Amino acid sequence: MPEPLTSTATLLVGLGYLLGSIPTAVLVCNSMGIADPRQQGSRNPGATNVLRIGSPFAAVLTLLGDIGKGAAAVGAGILAELEATHLALCALAAVVGHLYPVFAIREGGKGVATTLGGCLVLSPALALGQVTSWLLIFLTTRISSLASVMTAILTPLYAWFLRPEMLGTLTLISLLLIGRHARNIRNLISHHEPKL
């Protein structure tokens, strides 16, 4: 049974949400003279869309920034010596911030990179499983969204083996990611999802 949230944990969960709300893709594109990713391509402020409308360099910066948000949220919890279940809540908060940012609730991203960043700090072995799954599926299909959805489906399985105390929170994160990909899933079923 997890301990109730302390005042410190509550503050750091709030910090995680604010970190997740940082619009990395928008900041990168604005600084590089690239069109707002929320208004171009798939209209998703994430690395894949930035790659389509901008440049590989901009996409890498976006990816690293989004990973960094999740990692920083969990890292702050580690510095404060939060227990494992509360660290997982910090990761969840960062993902929710990315999906539904305080600055623009309806203009968040898909949360995949931010989830990875949180998991990198929570459990490097789990993150390795996520990266391996994503790469194998993407290299086989060339469809980023399919790789992301399948990795989200597999994440609770990895958590069950590697960090069972975080299973509930990581499952919730996975469900949020799958829900965020609803349109992509419909496109996959109808064979209209673009390849990269």
N, CA and C atoms as an extended XYZ file, in Angstrom:
588
Properties=species:S:1:pos:R:3:atomname:S:1:resname:S:1:resid:I:1 pbc="F F F"
N         0.851       -1.191        0.000 N   MET     1
C         0.000        0.000        0.000 CA  MET     1
C         0.892        1.248        0.000 C   MET     1
N         0.757        2.118       -1.019 N   PRO     2
C         1.605        3.304       -1.077 CA  PRO     2
C         1.285        4.279        0.037 C   PRO     2
N         2.308        5.007        0.454 N   GLU     3
C         2.127        6.031        1.469 CA  GLU     3
C         1.325        7.200        0.888 C   GLU     3
N         0.523        7.895        1.732 N   PRO     4
C        -0.178        9.090        1.253 CA  PRO     4
C         0.831       10.132        0.773 C   PRO     4
N         0.390       10.971       -0.148 N   LEU     5
C         1.260       12.024       -0.658 CA  LEU     5
C         1.621       13.006        0.444 C   LEU     5
N         2.900       13.263        0.592 N   THR     6
C         3.364       14.299        1.505 CA  THR     6
C         3.264       15.649        0.819 C   THR     6
N         3.474       16.710        1.571 N   SER     7
C         3.449       18.043        0.968 CA  SER     7
C         4.552       18.187       -0.074 C   SER     7
N         5.709       17.591        0.203 N   THR     8
C         6.817       17.638       -0.761 CA  THR     8
C         6.449       16.900       -2.030 C   THR     8
N         5.875       15.709       -1.872 N   ALA     9
C         5.482       14.928       -3.041 CA  ALA     9
C         4.424       15.660       -3.854 C   ALA     9
N         3.488       16.269       -3.178 N   THR    10
C         2.433       17.017       -3.878 CA  THR    10
C         3.029       18.165       -4.686 C   THR    10
N         3.976       18.896       -4.081 N   LEU    11
C         4.629       19.993       -4.800 CA  LEU    11
C         5.388       19.489       -6.018 C   LEU    11
N         6.046       18.349       -5.870 N   LEU    12
C         6.847       17.826       -6.983 CA  LEU    12
C         5.972       17.220       -8.077 C   LEU    12
N         4.824       16.689       -7.713 N   VAL    13
C         3.872       16.256       -8.739 CA  VAL    13
C         3.381       17.473       -9.521 C   VAL    13
N         3.104       18.558       -8.804 N   GLY    14
C         2.725       19.798       -9.487 CA  GLY    14
C         3.830       20.323      -10.380 C   GLY    14
N         5.068       20.233       -9.899 N   LEU    15
C         6.213       20.643      -10.715 CA  LEU    15
C         6.320       19.778      -11.958 C   LEU    15
N         6.075       18.482      -11.797 N   GLY    16
C         6.109       17.578      -12.944 CA  GLY    16
C         5.107       17.990      -14.004 C   GLY    16
N         3.918       18.372      -13.575 N   TYR    17
C         2.900       18.829      -14.536 CA  TYR    17
C         3.366       20.082      -15.273 C   TYR    17
N         3.950       21.033      -14.533 N   LEU    18
C         4.423       22.263      -15.166 CA  LEU    18
C         5.565       21.982      -16.137 C   LEU    18
N         6.467       21.078      -15.754 N   LEU    19
C         7.554       20.708      -16.668 CA  LEU    19
C         6.989       20.078      -17.937 C   LEU    19
N         6.028       19.184      -17.762 N   GLY    20
C         5.421       18.543      -18.924 CA  GLY    20
C         4.717       19.527      -19.830 C   GLY    20
N         4.250       20.639      -19.258 N   SER    21
C         3.515       21.637      -20.040 CA  SER    21
C         4.404       22.488      -20.936 C   SER    21
N         5.717       22.434      -20.729 N   ILE    22
C         6.615       23.235      -21.571 CA  ILE    22
C         6.472       22.784      -23.025 C   ILE    22
N         6.097       23.682      -23.946 N   PRO    23
C         5.850       23.300      -25.346 CA  PRO    23
C         7.153       23.205      -26.151 C   PRO    23
N         7.879       22.131      -25.923 N   THR    24
C         9.201       21.987      -26.533 CA  THR    24
C         9.181       22.203      -28.040 C   THR    24
N         8.270       21.515      -28.734 N   ALA    25
C         8.231       21.589      -30.197 CA  ALA    25
C         7.981       23.014      -30.669 C   ALA    25
N         7.089       23.709      -29.992 N   VAL    26
C         6.772       25.088      -30.383 CA  VAL    26
C         7.980       25.986      -30.172 C   VAL    26
N         8.650       25.836      -29.036 N   LEU    27
C         9.825       26.657      -28.752 CA  LEU    27
C        10.940       26.391      -29.760 C   LEU    27
N        11.170       25.109      -30.063 N   VAL    28
C        12.221       24.755      -31.028 CA  VAL    28
C        11.886       25.327      -32.401 C   VAL    28
N        10.655       25.128      -32.846 N   CYS    29
C        10.273       25.603      -34.177 CA  CYS    29
C        10.320       27.130      -34.256 C   CYS    29
N         9.836       27.799      -33.221 N   ASN    30
C         9.891       29.266      -33.227 CA  ASN    30
C        11.325       29.766      -33.307 C   ASN    30
N        12.231       29.111      -32.571 N   SER    31
C        13.622       29.570      -32.545 CA  SER    31
C        14.345       29.305      -33.851 C   SER    31
N        13.831       28.352      -34.644 N   MET    32
C        14.490       27.981      -35.896 CA  MET    32
C        13.737       28.467      -37.128 C   MET    32
N        12.712       29.279      -36.918 N   GLY    33
C        11.965       29.822      -38.048 CA  GLY    33
C        11.117       28.800      -38.768 C   GLY    33
N        10.683       27.770      -38.055 N   ILE    34
C         9.840       26.723      -38.632 CA  ILE    34
C         8.392       26.999      -38.223 C   ILE    34
N         7.457       26.652      -39.089 N   ALA    35
C         6.044       26.901      -38.806 CA  ALA    35
C         5.614       26.199      -37.519 C   ALA    35
N         4.631       26.770      -36.852 N   ASP    36
C         4.090       26.208      -35.625 CA  ASP    36
C         3.591       24.776      -35.910 C   ASP    36
N         4.140       23.761      -35.245 N   PRO    37
C         3.742       22.378      -35.542 CA  PRO    37
C         2.287       22.092      -35.190 C   PRO    37
N         1.674       22.935      -34.372 N   ARG    38
C         0.262       22.754      -34.037 CA  ARG    38
C        -0.657       23.192      -35.168 C   ARG    38
N        -0.056       23.844      -36.180 N   GLN    39
C        -0.845       24.337      -37.314 CA  GLN    39
C        -0.437       23.683      -38.634 C   GLN    39
N         0.511       22.767      -38.598 N   GLN    40
C         1.042       22.156      -39.819 CA  GLN    40
C         1.080       20.634      -39.681 C   GLN    40
N         1.136       19.959      -40.827 N   GLY    41
C         1.271       18.500      -40.812 CA  GLY    41
C         0.142       17.828      -40.050 C   GLY    41
N         0.510       16.981      -39.089 N   SER    42
C        -0.494       16.290      -38.269 CA  SER    42
C        -1.038       17.174      -37.156 C   SER    42
N        -0.488       18.388      -37.025 N   ARG    43
C        -0.853       19.345      -35.976 CA  ARG    43
C        -0.493       18.851      -34.575 C   ARG    43
N         0.415       17.915      -34.505 N   ASN    44
C         0.873       17.403      -33.216 CA  ASN    44
C         2.221       18.028      -32.872 C   ASN    44
N         2.352       18.640      -31.693 N   PRO    45
C         3.627       19.240      -31.309 CA  PRO    45
C         4.595       18.201      -30.758 C   PRO    45
N         5.053       17.341      -31.647 N   GLY    46
C         5.979       16.288      -31.252 CA  GLY    46
C         7.081       16.134      -32.281 C   GLY    46
N         8.058       15.303      -31.963 N   ALA    47
C         9.247       15.177      -32.804 CA  ALA    47
C         8.924       14.664      -34.208 C   ALA    47
N         7.991       13.720      -34.326 N   THR    48
C         7.679       13.165      -35.645 CA  THR    48
C         7.123       14.229      -36.571 C   THR    48
N         6.198       15.039      -36.058 N   ASN    49
C         5.627       16.085      -36.898 CA  ASN    49
C         6.654       17.167      -37.207 C   ASN    49
N         7.506       17.494      -36.246 N   VAL    50
C         8.564       18.468      -36.495 CA  VAL    50
C         9.502       17.960      -37.587 C   VAL    50
N         9.764       16.662      -37.591 N   LEU    51
C        10.602       16.081      -38.648 CA  LEU    51
C         9.937       16.262      -40.007 C   LEU    51
N         8.626       16.074      -40.063 N   ARG    52
C         7.914       16.183      -41.341 CA  ARG    52
C         7.895       17.617      -41.860 C   ARG    52
N         7.702       18.590      -40.963 N   ILE    53
C         7.529       19.975      -41.431 CA  ILE    53
C         8.793       20.809      -41.307 C   ILE    53
N         9.784       20.303      -40.565 N   GLY    54
C        10.973       21.102      -40.293 CA  GLY    54
C        12.248       20.462      -40.767 C   GLY    54
N        13.009       19.922      -39.826 N   SER    55
C        14.306       19.343      -40.154 CA  SER    55
C        14.648       18.261      -39.142 C   SER    55
N        15.557       17.348      -39.515 N   PRO    56
C        15.975       16.331      -38.543 CA  PRO    56
C        16.564       16.935      -37.274 C   PRO    56
N        17.321       18.014      -37.412 N   PHE    57
C        17.924       18.637      -36.237 CA  PHE    57
C        16.861       19.172      -35.295 C   PHE    57
N        15.861       19.844      -35.841 N   ALA    58
C        14.768       20.363      -35.015 CA  ALA    58
C        14.017       19.223      -34.345 C   ALA    58
N        13.844       18.131      -35.074 N   ALA    59
C        13.140       16.976      -34.507 CA  ALA    59
C        13.923       16.361      -33.352 C   ALA    59
N        15.246       16.277      -33.502 N   VAL    60
C        16.088       15.732      -32.429 CA  VAL    60
C        16.027       16.626      -31.197 C   VAL    60
N        16.089       17.937      -31.406 N   LEU    61
C        15.993       18.863      -30.271 CA  LEU    61
C        14.648       18.713      -29.560 C   LEU    61
N        13.593       18.560      -30.343 N   THR    62
C        12.266       18.372      -29.762 CA  THR    62
C        12.203       17.077      -28.969 C   THR    62
N        12.737       16.017      -29.554 N   LEU    63
C        12.743       14.714      -28.881 CA  LEU    63
C        13.505       14.789      -27.560 C   LEU    63
N        14.685       15.375      -27.599 N   LEU    64
C        15.493       15.476      -26.374 CA  LEU    64
C        14.812       16.347      -25.322 C   LEU    64
N        14.190       17.425      -25.767 N   GLY    65
C        13.488       18.288      -24.829 CA  GLY    65
C        12.316       17.588      -24.167 C   GLY    65
N        11.548       16.836      -24.960 N   ASP    66
C        10.398       16.128      -24.399 CA  ASP    66
C        10.835       14.994      -23.475 C   ASP    66
N        11.893       14.291      -23.842 N   ILE    67
C        12.448       13.274      -22.940 CA  ILE    67
C        12.926       13.927      -21.652 C   ILE    67
N        13.590       15.077      -21.795 N   GLY    68
C        14.121       15.780      -20.632 CA  GLY    68
C        13.047       16.197      -19.649 C   GLY    68
N        11.855       16.537      -20.138 N   LYS    69
C        10.773       16.948      -19.237 CA  LYS    69
C        10.397       15.802      -18.298 C   LYS    69
N        10.226       14.612      -18.849 N   GLY    70
C         9.879       13.468      -18.012 CA  GLY    70
C        11.000       13.088      -17.074 C   GLY    70
N        12.230       13.124      -17.592 N   ALA    71
C        13.383       12.781      -16.756 CA  ALA    71
C        13.563       13.772      -15.616 C   ALA    71
N        13.382       15.058      -15.898 N   ALA    72
C        13.552       16.081      -14.867 CA  ALA    72
C        12.491       15.954      -13.782 C   ALA    72
N        11.262       15.629      -14.187 N   ALA    73
C        10.183       15.491      -13.208 CA  ALA    73
C        10.485       14.373      -12.214 C   ALA    73
N        10.942       13.239      -12.732 N   VAL    74
C        11.267       12.115      -11.850 CA  VAL    74
C        12.566       12.397      -11.097 C   VAL    74
N        13.537       13.010      -11.766 N   GLY    75
C        14.807       13.323      -11.126 CA  GLY    75
C        14.637       14.226       -9.922 C   GLY    75
N        13.719       15.191      -10.020 N   ALA    76
C        13.462       16.071       -8.876 CA  ALA    76
C        12.913       15.269       -7.702 C   ALA    76
N        12.083       14.283       -8.002 N   GLY    77
C        11.554       13.422       -6.952 CA  GLY    77
C        12.626       12.574       -6.306 C   GLY    77
N        13.562       12.111       -7.105 N   ILE    78
C        14.667       11.318       -6.552 CA  ILE    78
C        15.518       12.174       -5.623 C   ILE    78
N        15.798       13.405       -6.034 N   LEU    79
C        16.574       14.308       -5.181 CA  LEU    79
C        15.869       14.560       -3.854 C   LEU    79
N        14.541       14.556       -3.891 N   ALA    80
C        13.767       14.772       -2.665 CA  ALA    80
C        13.516       13.463       -1.918 C   ALA    80
N        14.071       12.370       -2.438 N   GLU    81
C        13.970       11.054       -1.809 CA  GLU    81
C        12.525       10.585       -1.655 C   GLU    81
N        11.718       10.808       -2.698 N   LEU    82
C        10.357       10.297       -2.689 CA  LEU    82
C        10.372        8.774       -2.855 C   LEU    82
N         9.328        8.131       -2.369 N   GLU    83
C         9.216        6.689       -2.563 CA  GLU    83
C         8.834        6.397       -4.010 C   GLU    83
N         9.012        5.125       -4.398 N   ALA    84
C         8.872        4.739       -5.799 CA  ALA    84
C         7.508        5.084       -6.375 C   ALA    84
N         6.442        4.812       -5.629 N   THR    85
C         5.111        5.085       -6.172 CA  THR    85
C         4.894        6.575       -6.395 C   THR    85
N         5.496        7.415       -5.565 N   HIS    86
C         5.368        8.854       -5.752 CA  HIS    86
C         6.228        9.336       -6.920 C   HIS    86
N         7.346        8.679       -7.136 N   LEU    87
C         8.153        8.999       -8.319 CA  LEU    87
C         7.367        8.711       -9.592 C   LEU    87
N         6.649        7.599       -9.592 N   ALA    88
C         5.832        7.257      -10.752 CA  ALA    88
C         4.749        8.306      -10.979 C   ALA    88
N         4.207        8.862       -9.893 N   LEU    89
C         3.217        9.932      -10.028 CA  LEU    89
C         3.829       11.184      -10.634 C   LEU    89
N         5.098       11.448      -10.325 N   CYS    90
C         5.791       12.583      -10.957 CA  CYS    90
C         5.883       12.372      -12.465 C   CYS    90
N         6.182       11.138      -12.875 N   ALA    91
C         6.221       10.822      -14.307 CA  ALA    91
C         4.845       11.004      -14.932 C   ALA    91
N         3.814       10.509      -14.253 N   LEU    92
C         2.446       10.667      -14.744 CA  LEU    92
C         2.091       12.138      -14.893 C   LEU    92
N         2.463       12.944      -13.916 N   ALA    93
C         2.156       14.378      -13.971 CA  ALA    93
C         2.817       15.039      -15.174 C   ALA    93
N         4.062       14.657      -15.454 N   ALA    94
C         4.756       15.232      -16.614 CA  ALA    94
C         4.058       14.848      -17.915 C   ALA    94
N         3.622       13.595      -17.996 N   VAL    95
C         2.915       13.139      -19.196 CA  VAL    95
C         1.592       13.887      -19.352 C   VAL    95
N         0.844       14.018      -18.255 N   VAL    96
C        -0.421       14.759      -18.315 CA  VAL    96
C        -0.163       16.210      -18.725 C   VAL    96
N         0.914       16.806      -18.202 N   GLY    97
C         1.266       18.159      -18.605 CA  GLY    97
C         1.557       18.263      -20.091 C   GLY    97
N         2.214       17.245      -20.630 N   HIS    98
C         2.507       17.248      -22.068 CA  HIS    98
C         1.234       17.067      -22.887 C   HIS    98
N         0.352       16.191      -22.431 N   LEU    99
C        -0.895       15.939      -23.161 CA  LEU    99
C        -1.859       17.121      -23.055 C   LEU    99
N        -1.931       17.702      -21.848 N   TYR   100
C        -2.886       18.780      -21.579 CA  TYR   100
C        -2.157       19.930      -20.880 C   TYR   100
N        -1.317       20.640      -21.626 N   PRO   101
C        -0.474       21.683      -21.003 CA  PRO   101
C        -1.288       22.829      -20.444 C   PRO   101
N        -0.819       23.349      -19.323 N   VAL   102
C        -1.522       24.441      -18.659 CA  VAL   102
C        -1.606       25.666      -19.554 C   VAL   102
N        -0.647       25.818      -20.460 N   PHE   103
C        -0.600       26.987      -21.328 CA  PHE   103
C        -1.596       26.898      -22.480 C   PHE   103
N        -1.974       25.675      -22.870 N   ALA   104
C        -2.870       25.474      -24.013 CA  ALA   104
C        -3.440       24.066      -23.920 C   ALA   104
N        -4.507       23.902      -23.131 N   ILE   105
C        -5.028       22.589      -22.768 CA  ILE   105
C        -5.305       21.714      -23.986 C   ILE   105
N        -5.785       22.296      -25.074 N   ARG   106
C        -6.198       21.516      -26.240 CA  ARG   106
C        -5.066       21.280      -27.240 C   ARG   106
N        -3.865       21.727      -26.922 N   GLU   107
C        -2.803       21.686      -27.928 CA  GLU   107
C        -1.593       20.895      -27.466 C   GLU   107
N        -1.798       19.861      -26.677 N   GLY   108
C        -0.698       19.039      -26.213 CA  GLY   108
C        -0.283       17.997      -27.240 C   GLY   108
N         0.791       17.287      -26.907 N   GLY   109
C         1.312       16.266      -27.802 CA  GLY   109
C         0.806       14.877      -27.453 C   GLY   109
N         1.530       13.871      -27.921 N   LYS   110
C         1.108       12.481      -27.733 CA  LYS   110
C         1.705       11.864      -26.467 C   LYS   110
N         2.799       12.421      -25.938 N   GLY   111
C         3.334       11.971      -24.653 CA  GLY   111
C         4.334       10.843      -24.685 C   GLY   111
N         4.684       10.356      -25.861 N   VAL   112
C         5.556        9.179      -25.954 CA  VAL   112
C         6.957        9.484      -25.431 C   VAL   112
N         7.561       10.569      -25.908 N   ALA   113
C         8.929       10.898      -25.494 CA  ALA   113
C         8.991       11.288      -24.021 C   ALA   113
N         7.968       11.996      -23.534 N   THR   114
C         7.954       12.383      -22.125 CA  THR   114
C         7.821       11.151      -21.236 C   THR   114
N         7.021       10.190      -21.672 N   THR   115
C         6.921        8.916      -20.942 CA  THR   115
C         8.274        8.218      -20.895 C   THR   115
N         8.946        8.186      -22.030 N   LEU   116
C        10.260        7.551      -22.076 CA  LEU   116
C        11.224        8.235      -21.116 C   LEU   116
N        11.205        9.560      -21.079 N   GLY   117
C        12.101       10.287      -20.182 CA  GLY   117
C        11.858        9.934      -18.732 C   GLY   117
N        10.590        9.866      -18.337 N   GLY   118
C        10.277        9.464      -16.973 CA  GLY   118
C        10.733        8.054      -16.676 C   GLY   118
N        10.503        7.151      -17.621 N   CYS   119
C        10.878        5.748      -17.406 CA  CYS   119
C        12.389        5.546      -17.406 C   CYS   119
N        13.111        6.381      -18.147 N   LEU   120
C        14.571        6.288      -18.129 CA  LEU   120
C        15.122        6.455      -16.723 C   LEU   120
N        14.487        7.328      -15.945 N   VAL   121
C        14.947        7.564      -14.580 CA  VAL   121
C        14.308        6.567      -13.606 C   VAL   121
N        13.048        6.236      -13.831 N   LEU   122
C        12.373        5.271      -12.961 CA  LEU   122
C        13.011        3.895      -13.044 C   LEU   122
N        13.294        3.456      -14.283 N   SER   123
C        13.831        2.112      -14.501 CA  SER   123
C        14.502        2.051      -15.865 C   SER   123
N        15.826        2.200      -15.917 N   PRO   124
C        16.513        2.136      -17.202 CA  PRO   124
C        16.225        0.842      -17.970 C   PRO   124
N        16.057       -0.271      -17.255 N   ALA   125
C        15.770       -1.539      -17.925 CA  ALA   125
C        14.405       -1.485      -18.609 C   ALA   125
N        13.432       -0.895      -17.947 N   LEU   126
C        12.108       -0.763      -18.541 CA  LEU   126
C        12.170        0.146      -19.762 C   LEU   126
N        12.894        1.251      -19.640 N   ALA   127
C        13.039        2.175      -20.770 CA  ALA   127
C        13.734        1.490      -21.943 C   ALA   127
N        14.701        0.635      -21.651 N   LEU   128
C        15.377       -0.103      -22.721 CA  LEU   128
C        14.383       -1.001      -23.446 C   LEU   128
N        13.500       -1.634      -22.699 N   GLY   129
C        12.463       -2.451      -23.319 CA  GLY   129
C        11.564       -1.621      -24.212 C   GLY   129
N        11.207       -0.423      -23.749 N   GLN   130
C        10.365        0.457      -24.553 CA  GLN   130
C        11.059        0.872      -25.848 C   GLN   130
N        12.302        1.282      -25.740 N   VAL   131
C        13.040        1.730      -26.922 CA  VAL   131
C        13.216        0.579      -27.903 C   VAL   131
N        13.559       -0.599      -27.393 N   THR   132
C        13.744       -1.765      -28.256 CA  THR   132
C        12.455       -2.117      -28.983 C   THR   132
N        11.344       -2.117      -28.242 N   SER   133
C        10.046       -2.426      -28.853 CA  SER   133
C         9.712       -1.412      -29.939 C   SER   133
N         9.875       -0.124      -29.606 N   TRP   134
C         9.533        0.921      -30.572 CA  TRP   134
C        10.371        0.781      -31.841 C   TRP   134
N        11.658        0.584      -31.671 N   LEU   135
C        12.539        0.491      -32.843 CA  LEU   135
C        12.221       -0.727      -33.701 C   LEU   135
N        11.994       -1.862      -33.065 N   LEU   136
C        11.694       -3.073      -33.830 CA  LEU   136
C        10.412       -2.905      -34.645 C   LEU   136
N         9.395       -2.342      -34.023 N   ILE   137
C         8.123       -2.173      -34.727 CA  ILE   137
C         8.235       -1.104      -35.798 C   ILE   137
N         8.919       -0.007      -35.480 N   PHE   138
C         9.054        1.062      -36.466 CA  PHE   138
C         9.890        0.627      -37.661 C   PHE   138
N        11.009       -0.042      -37.413 N   LEU   139
C        11.867       -0.473      -38.513 CA  LEU   139
C        11.179       -1.508      -39.394 C   LEU   139
N        10.243       -2.246      -38.813 N   THR   140
C         9.501       -3.244      -39.584 CA  THR   140
C         8.387       -2.607      -40.407 C   THR   140
N         7.721       -1.593      -39.841 N   THR   141
C         6.531       -1.028      -40.487 CA  THR   141
C         6.720        0.375      -41.048 C   THR   141
N         7.686        1.125      -40.520 N   ARG   142
C         7.911        2.535      -40.852 CA  ARG   142
C         6.727        3.408      -40.437 C   ARG   142
N         5.960        2.956      -39.446 N   ILE   143
C         4.819        3.728      -38.964 CA  ILE   143
C         5.065        4.090      -37.506 C   ILE   143
N         5.345        5.355      -37.253 N   SER   144
C         5.692        5.813      -35.912 CA  SER   144
C         4.566        5.585      -34.915 C   SER   144
N         3.341        5.889      -35.316 N   SER   145
C         2.217        5.764      -34.389 CA  SER   145
C         1.975        4.319      -33.982 C   SER   145
N         2.123        3.389      -34.914 N   LEU   146
C         1.946        1.970      -34.581 CA  LEU   146
C         2.998        1.536      -33.568 C   LEU   146
N         4.234        1.970      -33.782 N   ALA   147
C         5.301        1.633      -32.838 CA  ALA   147
C         4.993        2.212      -31.458 C   ALA   147
N         4.450        3.419      -31.416 N   SER   148
C         4.142        4.063      -30.140 CA  SER   148
C         2.998        3.349      -29.417 C   SER   148
N         1.945        3.012      -30.159 N   VAL   149
C         0.795        2.342      -29.545 CA  VAL   149
C         1.189        0.964      -29.029 C   VAL   149
N         1.929        0.207      -29.820 N   MET   150
C         2.325       -1.138      -29.390 CA  MET   150
C         3.265       -1.070      -28.191 C   MET   150
N         4.133       -0.083      -28.166 N   THR   151
C         5.026        0.074      -27.017 CA  THR   151
C         4.232        0.429      -25.770 C   THR   151
N         3.209        1.274      -25.922 N   ALA   152
C         2.352        1.601      -24.784 CA  ALA   152
C         1.634        0.353      -24.266 C   ALA   152
N         1.207       -0.500      -25.170 N   ILE   153
C         0.540       -1.741      -24.768 CA  ILE   153
C         1.497       -2.658      -24.014 C   ILE   153
N         2.753       -2.679      -24.431 N   LEU   154
C         3.742       -3.564      -23.811 CA  LEU   154
C         4.286       -3.021      -22.491 C   LEU   154
N         4.194       -1.709      -22.281 N   THR   155
C         4.792       -1.107      -21.086 CA  THR   155
C         4.284       -1.710      -19.771 C   THR   155
N         2.978       -1.929      -19.591 N   PRO   156
C         2.546       -2.557      -18.333 CA  PRO   156
C         3.147       -3.948      -18.117 C   PRO   156
N         3.367       -4.674      -19.200 N   LEU   157
C         3.997       -5.992      -19.068 CA  LEU   157
C         5.420       -5.850      -18.554 C   LEU   157
N         6.159       -4.899      -19.113 N   TYR   158
C         7.517       -4.652      -18.630 CA  TYR   158
C         7.495       -4.216      -17.163 C   TYR   158
N         6.535       -3.344      -16.826 N   ALA   159
C         6.438       -2.875      -15.444 CA  ALA   159
C         6.127       -4.026      -14.492 C   ALA   159
N         5.280       -4.937      -14.918 N   TRP   160
C         4.900       -6.078      -14.077 CA  TRP   160
C         6.127       -6.899      -13.709 C   TRP   160
N         7.054       -7.048      -14.660 N   PHE   161
C         8.271       -7.816      -14.404 CA  PHE   161
C         9.324       -6.999      -13.651 C   PHE   161
N         9.464       -5.715      -14.009 N   LEU   162
C        10.609       -4.935      -13.553 CA  LEU   162
C        10.308       -3.991      -12.395 C   LEU   162
N         9.151       -3.356      -12.379 N   ARG   163
C         8.800       -2.407      -11.323 CA  ARG   163
C         7.331       -2.600      -10.946 C   ARG   163
N         6.995       -3.733      -10.359 N   PRO   164
C         5.578       -4.027      -10.079 CA  PRO   164
C         4.910       -3.003       -9.171 C   PRO   164
N         5.683       -2.338       -8.318 N   GLU   165
C         5.091       -1.342       -7.433 CA  GLU   165
C         4.595       -0.118       -8.206 C   GLU   165
N         5.039        0.025       -9.455 N   MET   166
C         4.619        1.147      -10.293 CA  MET   166
C         3.624        0.722      -11.363 C   MET   166
N         3.179       -0.524      -11.318 N   LEU   167
C         2.351       -1.071      -12.400 CA  LEU   167
C         1.092       -0.242      -12.634 C   LEU   167
N         0.393        0.121      -11.563 N   GLY   168
C        -0.852        0.866      -11.722 CA  GLY   168
C        -0.646        2.197      -12.419 C   GLY   168
N         0.346        2.952      -11.975 N   THR   169
C         0.585        4.278      -12.555 CA  THR   169
C         1.078        4.180      -13.992 C   THR   169
N         1.967        3.225      -14.259 N   LEU   170
C         2.477        3.077      -15.624 CA  LEU   170
C         1.396        2.560      -16.567 C   LEU   170
N         0.479        1.752      -16.053 N   THR   171
C        -0.656        1.317      -16.873 CA  THR   171
C        -1.541        2.499      -17.220 C   THR   171
N        -1.769        3.389      -16.246 N   LEU   172
C        -2.563        4.590      -16.514 CA  LEU   172
C        -1.897        5.457      -17.567 C   LEU   172
N        -0.581        5.610      -17.474 N   ILE   173
C         0.142        6.375      -18.499 CA  ILE   173
C        -0.059        5.733      -19.872 C   ILE   173
N         0.059        4.424      -19.936 N   SER   174
C        -0.117        3.724      -21.210 CA  SER   174
C        -1.514        3.950      -21.781 C   SER   174
N        -2.530        3.902      -20.929 N   LEU   175
C        -3.903        4.127      -21.385 CA  LEU   175
C        -4.075        5.551      -21.920 C   LEU   175
N        -3.442        6.514      -21.255 N   LEU   176
C        -3.500        7.894      -21.740 CA  LEU   176
C        -2.857        8.013      -23.115 C   LEU   176
N        -1.721        7.350      -23.298 N   LEU   177
C        -1.037        7.410      -24.588 CA  LEU   177
C        -1.864        6.746      -25.681 C   LEU   177
N        -2.451        5.608      -25.369 N   ILE   178
C        -3.279        4.924      -26.362 CA  ILE   178
C        -4.485        5.783      -26.729 C   ILE   178
N        -5.119        6.384      -25.715 N   GLY   179
C        -6.248        7.270      -25.986 CA  GLY   179
C        -5.856        8.458      -26.842 C   GLY   179
N        -4.663        8.974      -26.623 N   ARG   180
C        -4.192       10.127      -27.397 CA  ARG   180
C        -3.939        9.744      -28.857 C   ARG   180
N        -3.741        8.474      -29.102 N   HIS   181
C        -3.501        7.996      -30.472 CA  HIS   181
C        -4.774        7.475      -31.133 C   HIS   181
N        -5.949        7.857      -30.625 N   ALA   182
C        -7.213        7.309      -31.145 CA  ALA   182
C        -7.363        7.542      -32.645 C   ALA   182
N        -7.042        8.753      -33.093 N   ARG   183
C        -7.167        9.027      -34.522 CA  ARG   183
C        -6.176        8.203      -35.325 C   ARG   183
N        -4.970        8.050      -34.813 N   ASN   184
C        -3.984        7.216      -35.505 CA  ASN   184
C        -4.450        5.769      -35.588 C   ASN   184
N        -5.068        5.286      -34.511 N   ILE   185
C        -5.568        3.908      -34.512 CA  ILE   185
C        -6.656        3.731      -35.563 C   ILE   185
N        -7.549        4.715      -35.664 N   ARG   186
C        -8.580        4.644      -36.716 CA  ARG   186
C        -7.936        4.626      -38.102 C   ARG   186
N        -6.902        5.453      -38.282 N   ASN   187
C        -6.209        5.473      -39.579 CA  ASN   187
C        -5.498        4.153      -39.856 C   ASN   187
N        -4.936        3.547      -38.816 N   LEU   188
C        -4.272        2.253      -38.982 CA  LEU   188
C        -5.271        1.185      -39.417 C   LEU   188
N        -6.436        1.198      -38.804 N   ILE   189
C        -7.464        0.205      -39.148 CA  ILE   189
C        -7.928        0.382      -40.583 C   ILE   189
N        -8.028        1.637      -41.025 N   SER   190
C        -8.485        1.907      -42.395 CA  SER   190
C        -7.334        1.966      -43.399 C   SER   190
N        -6.107        1.682      -42.925 N   HIS   191
C        -4.902        1.669      -43.774 CA  HIS   191
C        -4.595        3.045      -44.370 C   HIS   191
N        -4.876        4.098      -43.620 N   HIS   192
C        -4.603        5.458      -44.082 CA  HIS   192
C        -3.515        6.151      -43.268 C   HIS   192
N        -2.904        5.435      -42.333 N   GLU   193
C        -1.860        6.057      -41.506 CA  GLU   193
C        -0.568        6.179      -42.329 C   GLU   193
N        -0.010        7.392      -42.421 N   PRO   194
C         1.185        7.556      -43.252 CA  PRO   194
C         2.437        6.922      -42.644 C   PRO   194
N         3.323        6.494      -43.524 N   LYS   195
C         4.615        5.998      -43.088 CA  LYS   195
C         5.601        7.142      -43.056 C   LYS   195
N         6.706        6.917      -42.327 N   LEU   196
C         7.723        7.960      -42.196 CA  LEU   196
C         8.906        7.630      -43.103 C   LEU   196
